[in-house]
Amino acid sequence: VGGRCFDIKECALGQDMCHVNADCIEQIGSYSCSCKVGYSGNGENCMDINECELGKDDCNAEAIEICINTPGSFTCVLPTTTMPTREPTRNPTPNPTPLATTTPMPLAIPGM
């Protein structure tokens, strides 16, 4: 009686249970988790989507580009080199949750 309620910002305080590859979305009295683009799951568990295996990449088969899956994305390379030919030209796997936001992942090639 006569008490005051305030919203705890679980995301800002790091008190959420979201996966490292998920975004935490503050809600009044709660929060929700949404896997980032390139990942799928319920937000508490997010797995990398292999765009190459699923054929969701935009590598140029006519140029003999090879798709290499990377965490949350993919890259295209020529078979004679390990250097990427270019960055993906589109978001490879749109997240079905419209509230999700992402930060582009830097491209890393093993051994470079």
N, C-alpha and C positions, 0 to 999 in steps of 0.2 A: 504494500500500500504506500503510495507516494514515492516509490522507487523510480529510478531512471534506467532505461535500457540503452545500450549502445551496441553498434555492430562491430564485431571483431573482424579485422581484415586478415583472414587466414593466409591469403596469398602473399600479402606484403610482409607478414610476420614469419613466413616459412612454415606455417602450421598446417599446410595442406598435405594431401596424400597423392598429389599428381606425380606422374612419371616424369623423369628427366626430359623426355621427348614429348612432353605435353605442356599446354598452356593452362594456367590457373586463371579462372574467371571469377572475380568477386561477385557475390550476389547478396542481397539483404538477408542477413541471418545465416548465410551459408556460402558455399563456393561450388564451382563445377570444374571438371578437367576435360580438356579436349586435345586429342593427339594432334601434333603438328603435321603440316603437309608432308607427305612422303612416309607417314607412319599410320598404322591402323590399330584400333583397340578401343578400350572403354575410358581412356584417360588416366587410369591408374596403372594400366599395363599397355604399353605401346610397342608394336613390333615394326621394324623396317619393312616397307613394301618394296619388293624386288621388281621394279619397273621393267627390267630387262627380261626376266622370266615371263612376266605377264604381257609383254608386247606393248607396254604403255610408254616406251621411249620414243624419241623422234630421231634416232640415229639413221643416217642415210645408207640404206642397204646397197644402193647403186654405187656409192663411193666406197663400198666395202668397210664402212665404219662398224666397229664392234662396240656393243653396249657393255659398260662395266657399272655394276650397281655400286653406289656409295651410300653412306648413312643418310637417309632421308631424300635421296635423289639418285642421279646416275650421271655418267659422262660418256662421251663417244670418242673412240680412239681408232686410228688406223692400225691394221695388224702389224705393220713394220715398225711401230714405235709405241712407247707407253705414254707419250705426251698427248693430252686431250686435243682433239681437233677444234673444239669449241665448247662453250657452255650450252646446256639444254636451252632450247628456244621457247619453252613454255613450262608452265607448272605441270610436272609429269602426272601427279596424282592429286586431284583436288580433294580437300577434306570435306566430308559431308556436313560438318558442323560449321555454320556460318560465323560463329563467334571466334573461331580460332585465328590467331595471328602467328606469323612466323618470322624468323630472321634467316636470311640466306646462309647456308652452310658453306664454309670455305672448301674449295676443292683440294683434296689431298690424294696423291698417288703414292702407293707404297714404294719405298726405295728412293724417293725423291727428296 
